[in-house]
Amino acid sequence: MTYLTIALPEAAKAYIDRQISSGHYGTADEFLTALIEREQERQAKQKVNAMLRSTLQKDRTVEATDEWWEQQRQDLKDRLPPQI
């Protein structure tokens, strides 16, 4: 495990504390890890959308079979950075 020291505005720290108090997260670490994971998912979706737009702009027609979708998913997984 790696440790990181960060400085937060008081309002951000208070928000994290409220999330922990409400039971959504057990610790600030869990909250920040979940936040990072959501950001990674958001960026992955952006990449998929960019790839789809690029394909559509090429005016290339493909038959979207189950095998084609599986290959697209695998290609995307291969391009993504490792998850936390």
C-alpha positions as CSV (number, residue, x, y, z in Angstrom):
1,M,0.0,0.0,0.0
2,T,1.2,3.5,-0.8
3,Y,0.5,6.5,1.4
4,L,-0.4,10.0,0.2
5,T,-0.7,13.2,2.2
6,I,-3.1,15.7,0.7
7,A,-4.5,19.2,1.7
8,L,-8.2,19.7,1.3
9,P,-10.4,22.7,1.8
10,E,-12.4,22.5,5.0
11,A,-15.6,22.1,3.1
12,A,-14.3,19.0,1.3
13,K,-13.1,17.4,4.5
14,A,-16.5,18.1,6.1
15,Y,-18.2,16.5,3.1
16,I,-16.0,13.4,3.5
17,D,-16.7,13.2,7.2
18,R,-20.5,13.4,6.5
19,Q,-20.2,10.6,4.0
20,I,-18.5,8.5,6.7
21,S,-20.9,9.5,9.4
22,S,-23.9,8.5,7.2
23,G,-22.5,5.0,6.8
24,H,-21.8,5.3,3.0
25,Y,-18.1,4.8,3.6
26,G,-16.1,3.4,6.5
27,T,-13.1,5.6,6.1
28,A,-11.8,8.6,4.1
29,D,-9.6,6.0,2.3
30,E,-12.7,4.1,1.1
31,F,-14.4,7.3,0.0
32,L,-11.4,8.5,-2.0
33,T,-10.8,5.0,-3.5
34,A,-14.5,4.9,-4.7
35,L,-14.1,8.4,-6.1
36,I,-11.0,7.4,-8.1
37,E,-12.7,4.2,-9.3
38,R,-15.7,6.3,-10.6
39,E,-13.4,8.7,-12.3
40,Q,-11.6,5.7,-14.0
41,E,-15.0,4.4,-15.2
42,R,-16.0,7.8,-16.5
43,Q,-12.7,8.1,-18.4
44,A,-13.1,4.6,-19.8
45,K,-16.6,5.5,-21.0
46,Q,-15.2,8.6,-22.7
47,K,-12.7,6.5,-24.5
48,V,-15.4,4.1,-25.7
49,N,-17.5,7.0,-26.9
50,A,-14.5,8.5,-28.7
51,M,-13.8,5.2,-30.4
52,L,-17.4,4.9,-31.5
53,R,-17.4,8.4,-32.9
54,S,-14.2,7.8,-34.7
55,T,-15.6,4.6,-36.3
56,L,-18.8,6.4,-37.3
57,Q,-16.9,9.3,-38.8
58,K,-15.0,6.8,-41.0
59,D,-18.4,5.8,-42.4
60,R,-17.4,2.2,-41.9
61,T,-20.2,-0.3,-41.7
62,V,-19.7,-3.4,-39.5
63,E,-22.0,-6.2,-38.5
64,A,-22.3,-5.9,-34.7
65,T,-22.5,-9.6,-33.8
66,D,-22.0,-11.0,-30.3
67,E,-18.4,-11.9,-31.3
68,W,-17.7,-8.4,-32.6
69,W,-19.0,-6.9,-29.3
70,E,-16.9,-9.3,-27.3
71,Q,-13.8,-8.4,-29.3
72,Q,-14.6,-4.7,-28.8
73,R,-14.8,-5.2,-25.0
74,Q,-11.6,-7.2,-24.9
75,D,-9.8,-4.5,-27.0
76,L,-11.0,-1.9,-24.6
77,K,-9.9,-3.9,-21.5
78,D,-6.5,-4.3,-23.0
79,R,-6.1,-0.5,-23.4
80,L,-7.3,0.5,-20.0
81,P,-4.9,1.3,-17.1
82,P,-4.8,-1.2,-14.3
83,Q,-7.5,-0.7,-11.7
84,I,-6.8,0.1,-8.1
